[in-house]
Amino acid sequence: MKITEHYLHLRKGLPSQKENDPFHITVKELSDLLCCSPRYTKKVINEMKEKQWIDWEVEYGRGKKPTLTLLKNQDELMYSMAKTYFKANHYREGLQLLSAMSPYYRKKINEWLQGQFGYFEETKEDDSVHLLRYPFYHSIVHLDPPLTKSIHENHIVNHLFDTLLVFNEKTNQVEPSLAHYWEVDSSGCTWTFYLRKGVLFHHGRECSADDVVETFQRLQTGSFPNGWMVTNIKEIKKIKKWVVQFQLYGPDYLFPHALCHEQLSIVPLDVIKSEPNFTKYPIGTGPFKVTVHDDTLMRLEVHPYYFNGRPFLDKVEIITMPDETEVPNMISYFDVNKQTDDTPMAWQEVEFPEEGATYITFNLWKDGLHQSEFFREALAYAINKEALCDDIEKERYFPAESQLISETNCATGHEYNKEKAKALLAKAGYKGETITLYGTQLRKNASVLREISWLQKEWSNIGVNVKTAVFPIDELIKKDRLQEADIVMGGFAFGHDLVYSFYRLFHLKGAFVRPLLDGELTSELHKKLVDIRQEKERTNQLKKLIELEKGLIDRRVVINLFHRRHAVHVKEAALKGVSLERYGRVSYKKLWFK
């Protein structure tokens, strides 16, 4: 690799020099170009000559310079070097070479890369290893369950850890997981869980009631984004080695649903206390464990003693790719949401419409014209949701009237009427004031900038002046930053459990609903949420949540914009068990090769 780098460095330093065209140059001049000593330069020259990359002729005599002829095609060498990087799992370095290649070699390396991602069977003697390898465009930062922030982090955590209970979306029931049985007393405040025996953490120790107690005590005493999930827990205690009991401040029939959430996964506190890098190399009881995790590659390997049945897949490799803008002309089959015509594979599409929606909320803590319901209603009438979805990406987005797709389908539809909007603006007394609209940025090139820019343009058509900006979500949830905004664009993706996901929406700071309600509405919201978690029947819980959302929509405090539709494209034939689960991600637990 070093000699290859030297040759490319030499070609970079001689940009106008053509191949197979002899020219005169001294060892000293070459030494300066290669940034190394003359002695080492001679060694490099000899090695390049042996490889027939150059021709080097020395003429003796005063004033005579050696003759150098560059023979090796630069693109061909970069192509070979990029493949070597990729095979060594140095994907970032390999892709950085693409920008310097000619279009022909960029296409050639893309075609080669196509065969490096997907599903493979590696045969060793009479055994075989089944591997899934796929690219992803940003690093996984946190794998400590209560610290996860992104959908993809939660997806990975769900394969590394287990929760006390799990939610079955087919039956709409909470089912056993680490706890095989549970019961609640008549008050709805005392919940007792009976744990499975023989469940092993990845490092070989058995999971017991002590781990459950310490996990929740850590959540109660630490500073975690979703600490509100455990604020109703008054006490948790170990009854026996395999029995734990929770005492709540008040009745909560959503409590079992909370225990299904991956951020309440059970962790081994002995490892957390002794392993400062736990968030990168976590230890859980889940079906997979992390064996490699750097800025280029995350490798998950099967946990062979998984209590709920060993997965069929043996390894998963997630390759961290640079942003597409950093690699010009990188072909789009890396995007799991697209199927390209230039990908010579047979594809099978698996589609998943995502519950939840993208929406705007109004900051009722801040003074301004947006405090007027007439003004908020004017902005609502000025949004053409169908046009918004068409302009962003018609195949992936469709208009939303609620967080729930079923409620959207039952709604009469959104009225787009610019004349009504202008009349309401006049009624609100709008005189050209500037409205501030903020949105979130998850990472570079992943924000709602295009959406808020679309709204800015749409509202300008009725004469409203709008200032826009996007911020990382950790920045936007800060009180001082949030207080600058009149309107915030938020978004929420539901998990399998629609009721608990809906309930979470009204609690999360990063959802930008509760933090923007004024004191009166916040108090009203709190009372309704307490009433919902004290309701025993799921149908009644859902009905009350829908009514809660409808109240905010009717007051134009929240305006839903669109739902998202996920799709992945996978090779047909040997791979089976492909299904999209929560957040539109493929479950590794169910994949197998025929």
C-alpha positions in Angstrom: 0.0 0.0 0.0 2.9 2.4 0.8 4.4 2.1 -2.6 1.0 2.7 -4.2 0.6 5.9 -2.1 4.0 7.1 -3.2 3.1 6.6 -6.9 -0.2 8.4 -6.5 1.5 11.2 -4.6 4.1 11.5 -7.4 1.3 11.7 -10.0 -0.4 14.4 -8.0 2.8 16.4 -7.9 3.2 16.1 -11.7 -0.4 16.8 -12.9 0.5 17.9 -16.4 2.9 15.0 -17.1 1.4 12.4 -19.4 2.0 8.6 -19.1 4.5 7.1 -21.5 6.0 10.5 -22.1 9.7 10.6 -20.9 10.9 13.7 -19.0 14.0 14.8 -17.1 14.0 15.1 -13.3 16.6 14.7 -10.5 16.5 12.5 -7.4 16.4 15.7 -5.3 13.4 17.0 -7.1 11.6 13.6 -6.7 12.6 13.6 -3.0 10.9 17.0 -2.6 7.8 15.7 -4.3 7.6 12.6 -2.2 8.6 14.4 1.0 11.3 11.9 1.9 15.1 11.6 1.9 17.0 11.2 -1.3 18.2 7.8 -0.1 14.7 6.5 0.5 13.6 8.1 -2.8 16.1 5.9 -4.6 14.6 2.8 -2.9 11.1 3.9 -3.9 12.3 4.4 -7.5 13.8 1.0 -7.7 10.7 -0.7 -6.3 8.4 1.2 -8.8 10.8 0.2 -11.6 10.6 -3.5 -10.5 6.8 -3.3 -10.7 7.1 -1.7 -14.2 5.2 1.3 -13.0 7.9 3.6 -14.2 11.0 3.6 -16.5 14.1 5.2 -14.9 17.3 5.8 -16.9 20.4 7.5 -15.4 22.8 9.3 -17.8 26.2 9.9 -16.3 28.0 13.1 -17.0 28.0 16.7 -15.9 24.7 18.5 -16.2 22.8 15.4 -17.4 19.5 14.6 -15.6 17.9 11.1 -15.2 14.9 10.4 -17.4 11.6 9.3 -15.8 8.7 7.8 -17.7 5.4 7.2 -15.9 3.9 3.9 -17.1 1.2 2.9 -14.7 -2.4 4.2 -15.3 -3.3 6.3 -12.3 -7.0 5.4 -12.3 -6.3 1.7 -12.6 -3.9 2.0 -9.6 -6.5 3.9 -7.5 -9.1 1.3 -8.5 -6.8 -1.4 -7.2 -6.0 0.5 -4.1 -9.6 1.3 -3.3 -10.5 -2.4 -3.5 -7.6 -3.2 -1.1 -9.0 -0.6 1.3 -12.5 -2.1 1.1 -11.3 -5.6 1.6 -9.5 -4.5 4.7 -12.7 -2.8 6.0 -11.3 0.7 5.5 -14.3 1.9 3.5 -13.8 5.6 4.3 -10.3 5.7 2.8 -11.4 3.7 -0.2 -14.3 5.9 -1.0 -12.2 9.0 -0.7 -10.3 7.9 -3.8 -13.5 7.9 -5.9 -13.5 11.7 -6.3 -10.1 11.6 -8.0 -11.0 8.8 -10.5 -12.3 9.2 -14.0 -16.0 8.5 -14.6 -15.2 5.1 -16.1 -13.3 3.9 -13.0 -15.9 5.4 -10.6 -18.6 3.3 -12.4 -16.3 0.3 -12.3 -15.6 0.5 -8.6 -19.3 1.1 -7.9 -20.1 -2.0 -9.8 -17.5 -3.9 -7.8 -18.8 -2.5 -4.5 -22.3 -3.7 -5.4 -21.1 -7.2 -4.8 -19.5 -6.4 -1.4 -22.9 -5.5 0.2 -25.7 -7.9 0.8 -26.1 -11.4 2.1 -23.3 -14.0 2.0 -22.6 -17.5 2.9 -19.0 -18.2 3.8 -18.1 -21.9 3.8 -15.4 -23.3 6.0 -14.8 -27.1 5.8 -18.2 -28.6 6.5 -19.6 -25.5 8.2 -20.9 -22.2 6.9 -21.2 -18.7 8.2 -24.1 -16.5 7.2 -23.3 -12.8 6.9 -25.3 -9.6 6.3 -23.2 -6.6 5.3 -24.8 -3.2 4.5 -23.7 0.5 4.3 -25.0 3.2 6.6 -24.4 6.9 6.3 -23.6 8.0 9.9 -21.9 6.5 12.9 -23.6 4.8 15.8 -22.8 7.0 18.8 -24.7 5.5 21.8 -25.5 1.8 22.4 -26.2 2.3 26.1 -30.0 1.9 26.1 -31.1 5.0 28.0 -28.7 7.2 25.9 -29.9 6.2 22.4 -31.2 9.1 20.3 -31.6 7.9 16.7 -33.9 5.3 15.2 -31.0 3.3 14.1 -29.4 3.3 17.5 -32.6 2.0 19.0 -32.8 -0.7 16.3 -29.3 -1.9 17.1 -30.0 -1.9 20.9 -33.0 -4.0 20.3 -30.6 -6.7 19.0 -28.1 -6.4 21.8 -30.4 -6.2 24.9 -33.7 -7.5 26.2 -36.5 -5.9 28.2 -38.6 -7.5 30.9 -41.6 -7.7 28.5 -42.2 -7.4 24.7 -45.1 -6.0 22.7 -46.6 -8.2 20.0 -48.1 -6.0 17.3 -50.1 -8.9 15.8 -52.0 -9.6 18.9 -51.7 -6.1 20.4 -50.7 -7.7 23.7 -47.7 -7.4 26.0 -45.9 -10.8 26.2 -43.1 -12.4 28.3 -39.5 -11.7 27.7 -36.9 -11.7 30.5 -39.9 -11.9 32.8 -42.0 -15.1 32.1 -45.0 -14.0 34.3 -46.2 -10.9 36.1 -49.1 -9.7 38.2 -50.6 -6.5 39.6 -52.6 -5.9 42.7 -56.1 -4.3 42.8 -54.7 -0.8 43.3 -52.7 -0.9 40.1 -49.7 0.3 42.0 -47.8 -2.9 42.9 -46.4 -4.9 40.0 -44.5 -8.2 40.5 -42.4 -9.9 37.9 -41.0 -13.4 37.8 -37.8 -13.8 35.8 -36.6 -16.6 33.6 -33.7 -18.7 34.9 -30.6 -19.4 32.9 -30.6 -16.2 30.8 -26.9 -15.3 30.1 -25.3 -11.9 29.4 -22.8 -11.9 26.6 -19.9 -12.1 29.0 -21.4 -15.3 30.5 -23.0 -14.2 33.8 -26.6 -15.1 34.6 -29.1 -12.3 34.6 -31.0 -12.1 38.0 -33.3 -9.8 40.0 -30.3 -7.7 41.1 -29.6 -6.6 37.5 -33.2 -5.5 37.2 -33.2 -3.6 40.5 -29.9 -1.9 39.7 -30.9 -1.1 36.1 -34.0 0.9 37.3 -32.2 2.5 40.2 -29.6 3.8 37.7 -32.4 5.2 35.5 -33.9 7.0 38.6 -30.7 8.5 39.8 -28.9 9.3 36.5 -29.5 12.1 34.1 -31.1 10.4 31.0 -33.2 12.0 28.3 -36.2 9.7 29.0 -36.0 9.8 32.8 -39.7 10.6 32.8 -40.4 7.0 32.0 -39.5 5.9 35.6 -40.7 8.9 37.6 -43.9 7.0 38.7 -41.7 4.3 40.3 -41.7 4.8 44.1 -39.6 1.7 44.9 -38.2 -1.3 43.3 -37.0 -4.3 45.4 -35.8 -7.8 45.0 -38.2 -10.3 46.6 -36.1 -13.4 45.6 -33.3 -14.1 43.2 -35.8 -14.4 40.4 -38.6 -12.1 41.6 -38.7 -8.3 41.5 -41.5 -5.9 42.6 -42.2 -2.3 41.6 -44.2 0.0 43.9 -45.7 2.9 41.9 -46.9 6.3 43.2 -50.1 5.9 41.4 -52.0 3.3 39.3 -50.4 2.9 35.8 -51.8 0.3 33.4 -49.4 1.5 30.7 -46.5 0.4 33.0 -46.1 -3.0 31.3 -46.0 -1.3 27.9 -43.2 1.0 29.1 -41.2 -2.1 30.2 -41.2 -3.2 26.5 -39.3 -0.1 25.4 -35.7 -0.7 24.4 -34.5 2.3 26.5 -35.6 0.3 29.6 -33.5 -2.7 28.6 -31.8 -4.6 31.4 -28.1 -4.0 31.7 -25.4 -5.6 33.9 -24.3 -2.9 36.3 -21.1 -4.7 37.2 -19.9 -4.2 33.6 -21.1 -0.6 33.4 -19.2 0.3 36.6 -16.0 -1.3 35.3 -16.2 -0.5 31.6 -16.0 3.2 30.7 -16.6 2.4 27.0 -19.9 0.6 27.6 -21.9 2.8 25.2 -19.6 1.6 22.4 -19.0 -2.0 23.5 -22.1 -2.9 25.5 -23.0 -6.1 27.2 -26.6 -7.4 27.1 -28.5 -10.6 26.9 -29.7 -10.0 23.3 -29.3 -12.3 20.3 -26.2 -10.4 19.0 -23.1 -8.9 20.6 -20.7 -6.2 19.4 -17.2 -7.5 18.5 -15.9 -4.6 16.4 -16.9 -0.9 16.6 -14.9 1.9 15.2 -15.5 4.8 12.9 -15.6 2.5 9.8 -17.2 -0.8 10.9 -19.6 -2.2 13.4 -19.6 -6.0 13.6 -22.4 -7.9 15.4 -21.9 -11.6 16.1 -24.5 -14.1 17.2 -25.0 -14.8 20.9 -25.1 -18.6 20.7 -26.8 -19.1 24.1 -29.6 -16.6 23.5 -32.5 -17.7 25.7 -35.2 -17.0 23.1 -33.6 -19.1 20.3 -30.3 -18.7 18.5 -30.7 -16.4 15.4 -30.0 -18.1 12.0 -27.7 -15.2 10.9 -24.1 -15.4 12.3 -22.8 -11.9 11.6 -24.0 -8.5 10.7 -21.5 -5.9 9.4 -22.6 -2.2 9.2 -20.2 -0.1 7.2 -20.1 3.6 8.0 -20.1 5.5 4.8 -19.2 9.1 4.2 -22.1 11.5 3.3 -23.0 11.1 -0.4 -21.9 14.7 -1.0 -18.4 13.8 0.0 -18.2 11.1 -2.7 -19.2 12.6 -6.1 -21.1 10.2 -8.4 -21.6 7.5 -5.8 -24.5 5.4 -7.2 -27.7 5.4 -5.2 -28.2 1.7 -4.6 -26.6 2.3 -1.2 -29.9 4.0 -0.2 -32.2 1.3 1.0 -35.2 3.4 0.1 -34.4 3.3 -3.6 -34.1 0.8 -6.4 -31.9 1.9 -9.3 -32.1 0.9 -12.9 -28.4 0.4 -13.1 -28.3 -2.3 -10.4 -28.2 -5.7 -12.2 -29.9 -7.7 -9.5 -33.3 -9.2 -9.0 -35.0 -7.2 -6.3 -37.9 -7.9 -3.9 -39.5 -4.8 -2.3 -40.7 -4.9 1.3 -42.8 -1.9 2.2 -43.8 -0.5 5.6 -45.9 2.7 6.1 -44.7 4.3 9.3 -47.2 5.3 12.1 -46.4 8.8 13.3 -46.1 12.0 11.4 -44.1 15.2 10.7 -45.9 18.2 12.0 -45.5 21.8 13.2 -46.2 23.1 16.7 -46.7 26.7 17.9 -44.7 28.1 20.8 -47.4 29.3 23.2 -44.9 30.4 25.8 -43.7 33.2 23.5 -45.5 36.4 22.7 -46.4 37.1 19.1 -49.0 37.0 16.5 -48.9 33.2 16.5 -50.8 33.4 19.8 -53.8 34.2 17.7 -55.9 31.2 16.6 -56.9 33.1 13.5 -53.3 33.5 12.5 -52.5 29.8 13.2 -55.6 28.8 11.2 -54.5 31.0 8.3 -51.2 29.2 8.1 -53.0 25.9 8.1 -55.2 26.8 5.2 -52.1 28.0 3.3 -50.5 24.5 3.3 -51.1 22.3 0.3 -50.1 19.0 1.9 -50.4 17.0 -1.4 -48.1 19.4 -3.1 -45.7 19.3 -0.2 -45.5 15.5 -0.4 -45.1 15.6 -4.2 -42.3 18.2 -4.1 -40.4 16.4 -1.4 -40.7 12.7 -2.5 -44.1 11.4 -3.6 -43.1 7.7 -3.2 -42.1 8.1 0.4 -44.5 10.7 1.9 -48.3 11.1 2.0 -50.5 13.7 3.7 -51.3 13.3 7.4 -54.3 14.5 9.4 -53.3 12.6 12.6 -50.3 10.8 14.0 -52.2 7.6 13.2 -52.6 6.5 9.6 -56.1 5.0 10.4 -57.3 8.4 11.7 -55.8 10.1 8.6 -57.8 7.7 6.4 -61.0 8.4 8.3 -60.6 12.2 8.2 -62.4 14.3 5.7 -59.1 15.7 4.4 -57.3 19.0 4.8 -58.7 22.1 3.1 -56.2 24.2 1.2 -57.7 27.6 0.6 -55.4 30.6 0.0 -58.3 33.1 0.0 -59.6 31.9 3.4 -56.0 32.1 4.7 -55.7 35.8 3.6 -59.0 36.7 5.2 -57.9 35.1 8.5 -54.6 37.0 8.3 -56.6 40.2 8.1 -58.8 39.1 11.0 -55.7 38.3 13.1 -54.3 41.8 12.4 -51.2 40.6 10.5 -49.1 43.6 9.4 -46.0 41.9 7.9 -44.3 40.8 11.1 -41.5 38.1 10.7 -42.4 34.7 12.0 -39.5 32.3 13.1 -39.7 28.7 12.0 -37.1 26.2 13.4 -36.5 22.6 12.5 -34.2 19.8 13.6 -31.0 18.4 12.1 -30.1 14.8 12.9 -26.7 14.9 11.1 -25.1 16.5 8.1 -27.4 16.4 5.1 -30.2 15.0 7.2 -32.6 17.7 8.4 -36.0 19.2 7.7 -34.5 22.2 5.9 -36.2 21.4 2.6 -39.6 21.0 4.4 -39.3 24.3 6.3 -38.0 26.1 3.2 -41.1 24.7 1.4 -43.4 26.2 4.1 -41.5 29.5 4.0 -42.2 29.8 0.3 -45.8 28.6 0.6 -46.6 31.1 3.3 -44.9 33.9 1.4 -47.6 33.4 -1.3 -50.1 34.7 1.2 -47.8 37.6 2.3 -46.3 36.1 5.5 -42.7 36.7 6.2 -40.8 33.7 7.6 -37.3 33.3 9.0 -36.1 29.7 9.0 -33.2 27.7 10.6 -32.3 24.2 11.5 -30.4 23.0 14.7 -29.2 19.7 16.1 -32.0 18.4 18.3 -29.8 18.6 21.4 -29.4 22.3 20.7 -33.1 22.9 19.8 -34.5 21.4 23.0 -32.5 23.9 25.1 -34.9 26.4 26.7 -33.1 29.6 25.4 -32.9 28.3 21.8 -36.5 27.0 21.8 -37.8 30.3 23.1 -36.5 32.0 20.0 -38.9 30.1 17.8 -42.5 30.9 17.0 -43.1 27.6 15.3 -41.1 24.3 15.4 -41.3 21.5 12.9 -41.1 18.1 14.7 -41.5 14.5 13.8 -42.2 11.3 15.6 -41.9 7.6 14.5 -44.1 5.1 16.3 -43.0 1.7 17.4 -45.1 -1.4 17.4 -47.2 -0.3 20.4 -49.4 2.4 19.0 -50.9 3.3 22.4 -47.6 3.7 24.3 -45.9 5.4 21.3 -48.8 7.9 21.2 -48.5 8.4 25.0 -44.7 9.0 24.6 -45.3 11.7 22.0 -46.9 13.9 24.6 -44.0 13.4 27.1 -40.8 13.8 25.0 -39.0 17.1 24.9 -37.7 16.3 21.5 -41.2 15.9 20.1 -41.8 19.6 20.7 -45.4 19.3 21.7 -45.4 19.5 25.5 -42.5 22.0 25.8 -44.4 24.5 23.6 -47.8 24.4 25.4 -48.6 27.3 27.8 -49.2 26.7 31.5 -52.9 26.1 31.1 -52.6 23.6 28.3 -49.7 21.9 30.0 -51.8 21.4 33.2 -54.7 20.1 31.0 -52.3 17.7 29.2 -50.9 16.3 32.4 -54.3 15.5 33.8 -55.3 13.7 30.6 -52.1 11.7 30.5 -52.6 10.6 34.1 -56.2 9.6 33.3 -55.0 7.6 30.2 -52.4 5.6 32.2 -55.0 4.8 34.9 -57.4 3.4 32.3 -57.3 -0.4 32.2 -58.7 -1.0 28.7 -56.5 -0.5 25.7 -59.4 0.6 23.4 -60.3 3.4 25.9 -56.6 4.4 26.2 -56.4 4.8 22.5 -59.7 6.6 22.2 -58.6 9.2 24.9 -55.2 9.7 23.1 -57.0 10.4 19.8 -59.3 12.9 21.6 -56.3 14.6 23.2 -54.6 15.0 19.8 -57.9 16.2 18.2 -58.2 18.9 20.8 -54.7 20.3 20.0 -55.4 20.0 16.2 -58.8 21.8 16.6 -57.1 24.7 18.4 -54.4 24.7 15.6 -51.7 24.2 18.3 -50.5 21.2 16.2 -50.8 20.9 12.4 -49.9 17.4 11.0 -48.2 17.5 7.6 -47.2 14.0 6.3 -46.6 10.4 7.1 -43.6 8.4 5.8 -43.5 5.2 3.9 -40.4 2.9 4.2 -39.3 0.3 1.7 -36.2 -1.9 1.4 -35.1 -3.8 -1.6 -33.4 -7.2 -1.1 -32.0 -9.8 -3.4 -34.4 -12.7 -4.0 -33.4 -16.3 -3.9 -31.5 -17.6 -0.9 -32.4 -14.9 1.7 -35.6 -15.5 3.6 -37.4 -14.1 6.7 -37.2 -10.5 5.5 -39.6 -8.3 7.4 -39.7 -4.6 8.3 -40.2 -4.1 12.0 -40.3 -1.0 14.2 -39.1 2.2 12.5 -39.0 0.5 9.1 -35.8 -1.5 9.9 -35.1 -5.1 9.0 -35.0 -7.5 11.9 -31.8 -9.5 11.9 -33.3 -12.1 14.3 -35.5 -13.6 11.6 -33.2 -13.6 8.6 -32.0 -17.0 7.2 -30.5 -18.5 4.1 -32.2 -21.3 2.1 
